[in-house]
Amino acid sequence: MVRYSAPLLLSCLCLSLLLGSSESQPRWYSNHKHYYYRGSRATHLGFPRGSQVRRSYWQNDVGLIMTASGAAATLPYRTAVVDQSGHGDFKTVQSAIDSVPSNNTNWVSIQINAGTYREKVVIPKEKPFIILKGRGRRRTKIVWDDHTSIECPTFMSLADNIIVKGLGFVNSYNYGGSSDNELLPAVAAEVSGDKTSFYGCGFSGVQDTLWDNAGRHYFKRCTIEGAVDFIFGNAQSIYEECAIRVVKGGFITAQARETADSPSGFVFKGCTVSGVGLSYLGRPWRPYARVLFFKSNFSQVVDPRGWDPWNLSDQNGVIYAEYGNFGPGADTSNRVSWEKKLSVDVWEKMTSMSFINEDGWLERQPY
């Protein structure tokens, strides 16, 4: 006689509620390590005919599963809990990430309880489909102070399809008060995977805080703090309703678009720019840097010249532009002569979510 475990029965019950009671609804079979859909039952969920869909035996939450082929369905996904006091599955964030199988194709949610986690965290390229959930950027922080080079961030995300919510990332070198230390690159976070989104997160440092390196990214209601080039890289990103805070005068962005046909660029929509001292909106790290500020609130922290050429003697390839901004720092009458005036069509294209989301990857992510 076959005896079914409580987790298996509970999973089947949840699935029945989600998919209805028709006779054609999918059913699990188990090898005691994983559950599977196969044949027509997998096809019922929208997966290609003949496919077999697997989830880990110990998954227990409900959310969106997406396979490597891009197919999606509402299925249970695993949740792990990180708690420093031992009241969870893991005591460190890295150990929870390490538990995710390589070449993972199912969403895995890692809930991180409140606390300051003093560790360096890496999501390797071969571990996509991870959700990190903190208890708020002020309550759940990952902190380290490495300043060897930009290659040594506190948090490094190399995989595609990553979601981060309510977490603070801090590089504490020179951050949090006066310091006589030499000003050096001290990265709080590097984001190098494609299809990555951050919601309500914090990024804190002084120089090179957020390395928005490569891929398509979405930042919603995040706070980014720093002084020198503290949002930099070659990614294709939208920052929406984010708080940009200057901790002392310098440069906010250092975008690194390298060719005229590259899709990369930073778009700031409905953001606030505040802080102390005077700061340029950006300087070009590469000759085709592209940064747009759209309908954002500028305090007096914005230098009247707006932009700095850095080492470029020819700024023709640089696209720096502003539209509809307001506040004491939004007066463009003294901006550099090489700031671009873009057409309405270009503004609509660049500020639309299709700039990063043309294939609909954001809608396929479980929010």
CORJOSUL-V935464 format. One record per residue. N is the residue number from 1. RES is the residue in one letter. PHI is phi in degrees with one decimal (none if undefined). Layout:
N,RES,PHI
N,RES,PHI
This chain:
1,M,none
2,V,-81.6
3,R,-108.6
4,Y,-99.2
5,S,-71.1
6,A,-59.0
7,P,-60.4
8,L,-67.6
9,L,-62.7
10,L,-63.8
11,S,-62.4
12,C,-64.6
13,L,-62.2
14,C,-60.6
15,L,-67.0
16,S,-61.6
17,L,-65.2
18,L,-72.2
19,L,-105.2
20,G,92.4
21,S,-115.0
22,S,-65.7
23,E,-66.9
24,S,-89.4
25,Q,-63.8
26,P,-64.9
27,R,-131.3
28,W,-80.6
29,Y,-126.1
30,S,-134.8
31,N,-111.3
32,H,72.7
33,K,-119.6
34,H,-141.4
35,Y,-101.1
36,Y,-134.2
37,Y,-107.8
38,R,-150.3
39,G,57.3
40,S,-65.4
41,R,-68.7
42,A,-70.7
43,T,-61.6
44,H,-55.9
45,L,-86.3
46,G,99.8
47,F,-81.5
48,P,-57.2
49,R,-57.0
50,G,86.4
51,S,-82.8
52,Q,-126.2
53,V,-111.1
54,R,-117.1
55,R,-134.8
56,S,-68.2
57,Y,-60.2
58,W,-99.8
59,Q,-71.2
60,N,-148.2
61,D,-112.2
62,V,-111.2
63,G,-171.3
64,L,-92.5
65,I,-105.9
66,M,-131.6
67,T,-84.4
68,A,-60.9
69,S,-76.2
70,G,97.9
71,A,-69.2
72,A,-136.6
73,A,-160.2
74,T,-86.9
75,L,-141.4
76,P,-64.1
77,Y,-132.6
78,R,-72.1
79,T,-125.1
80,A,-118.5
81,V,-115.7
82,V,-107.0
83,D,-146.5
84,Q,-63.8
85,S,-84.2
86,G,93.9
87,H,-93.1
88,G,-150.0
89,D,-83.4
90,F,-141.5
91,K,-98.9
92,T,-126.2
93,V,-66.4
94,Q,-62.7
95,S,-65.3
96,A,-67.1
97,I,-64.3
98,D,-60.5
99,S,-75.8
100,V,-74.7
101,P,-62.8
102,S,-62.6
103,N,57.7
104,N,-58.9
105,T,-121.1
106,N,-115.1
107,W,-62.9
108,V,-124.7
109,S,-100.8
110,I,-113.7
111,Q,-92.5
112,I,-112.8
113,N,-68.7
114,A,-58.2
115,G,150.7
116,T,-104.2
117,Y,-97.6
118,R,-89.4
119,E,-161.5
120,K,-95.2
121,V,-124.5
122,V,-128.9
123,I,-100.4
124,P,-67.0
125,K,-57.9
126,E,-85.2
127,K,-126.0
128,P,-80.5
129,F,59.8
130,I,-113.5
131,I,-113.9
132,L,-105.5
133,K,-123.0
134,G,-95.5
135,R,-101.2
136,G,120.6
137,R,-63.9
138,R,-86.7
139,R,-94.5
140,T,-123.7
141,K,-127.1
142,I,-111.9
143,V,-128.4
144,W,-152.8
145,D,-130.1
146,D,-67.3
147,H,-141.9
148,T,-67.2
149,S,-166.1
150,I,-68.0
151,E,-79.6
152,C,-125.1
153,P,-77.5
154,T,-65.5
155,F,-127.3
156,M,-129.0
157,S,-116.2
158,L,-107.3
159,A,-90.1
160,D,-82.4
161,N,55.7
162,I,-124.5
163,I,-125.4
164,V,-130.5
165,K,-134.5
166,G,60.4
167,L,-124.7
168,G,-108.6
169,F,-117.5
170,V,-129.7
171,N,-104.2
172,S,-81.8
173,Y,-66.3
174,N,70.0
175,Y,-95.5
176,G,95.0
177,G,141.7
178,S,-69.4
179,S,-151.2
180,D,-93.7
181,N,-64.8
182,E,-63.2
183,L,-74.9
184,L,-136.3
185,P,-56.5
186,A,-144.9
187,V,-83.0
188,A,-84.2
189,A,-151.8
190,E,-116.8
191,V,-123.1
192,S,-123.7
193,G,-90.8
194,D,-87.1
195,K,54.6
196,T,-124.7
197,S,-132.0
198,F,-126.7
199,Y,-128.2
200,G,61.3
201,C,-100.5
202,G,-124.2
203,F,-131.3
204,S,-127.1
205,G,-176.0
206,V,-121.2
207,Q,-110.4
208,D,58.8
209,T,-63.3
210,L,-116.8
211,W,-91.5
212,D,-85.5
213,N,-81.7
214,A,-159.3
215,G,101.7
216,R,-99.5
217,H,-136.4
218,Y,-131.6
219,F,-116.2
220,K,-121.9
221,R,53.5
222,C,-99.9
223,T,-119.1
224,I,-123.2
225,E,-119.8
226,G,171.4
227,A,-131.2
228,V,-115.5
229,D,48.8
230,F,-85.1
231,I,-131.9
232,F,-141.4
233,G,132.5
234,N,-121.0
235,A,-81.1
236,Q,-111.8
237,S,-135.6
238,I,-114.6
239,Y,-110.4
240,E,-115.8
241,E,55.2
242,C,-94.8
243,A,-102.3
244,I,-102.2
245,R,-117.2
246,V,-90.6
247,V,-86.3
248,K,-165.8
249,G,-53.8
250,G,170.1
251,F,-139.6
252,I,-76.2
253,T,-116.2
254,A,-142.9
255,Q,-80.1
256,A,-125.5
257,R,-63.6
258,E,-102.0
259,T,-134.3
260,A,-67.7
261,D,-98.1
262,S,-69.7
263,P,-79.3
264,S,-72.4
265,G,159.9
266,F,-110.4
267,V,-119.9
268,F,-107.3
269,K,-117.2
270,G,60.1
271,C,-93.3
272,T,-118.8
273,V,-118.4
274,S,-144.4
275,G,140.1
276,V,-124.4
277,G,78.5
278,L,-120.3
279,S,-136.1
280,Y,-76.1
281,L,-66.4
282,G,177.7
283,R,-141.4
284,P,-78.3
285,W,-79.3
286,R,-133.6
287,P,-69.3
288,Y,-117.6
289,A,-50.7
290,R,-136.5
291,V,-140.1
292,L,-125.6
293,F,-113.4
294,F,-128.0
295,K,48.7
296,S,-113.6
297,N,-99.2
298,F,-103.4
299,S,-82.3
300,Q,-68.5
301,V,-69.4
302,V,-77.5
303,D,-61.5
304,P,-55.3
305,R,-76.4
306,G,81.4
307,W,-134.4
308,D,-120.7
309,P,-77.9
310,W,56.7
311,N,-100.8
312,L,-85.2
313,S,-85.9
314,D,-120.5
315,Q,-100.7
316,N,-60.8
317,G,-81.8
318,V,-79.1
319,I,-115.0
320,Y,-116.0
321,A,-149.8
322,E,-135.8
323,Y,-152.6
324,G,67.5
325,N,-80.9
326,F,-147.3
327,G,105.3
328,P,-58.3
329,G,-95.9
330,A,-91.8
331,D,-65.2
332,T,-98.3
333,S,-65.7
334,N,-111.1
335,R,-69.5
336,V,-60.4
337,S,-68.0
338,W,-93.5
339,E,-64.4
340,K,-84.3
341,K,-108.3
342,L,-95.0
343,S,-72.8
344,V,-60.2
345,D,-61.5
346,V,-66.2
347,W,-61.2
348,E,-63.2
349,K,-68.3
350,M,-73.0
351,T,-93.6
352,S,-73.3
353,M,-62.5
354,S,-64.6
355,F,-57.0
356,I,-115.1
357,N,-126.6
358,E,-61.1
359,D,-93.6
360,G,76.1
361,W,-65.5
362,L,-64.3
363,E,-67.6
364,R,-84.1
365,Q,-85.8
366,P,-73.8
367,Y,-77.0
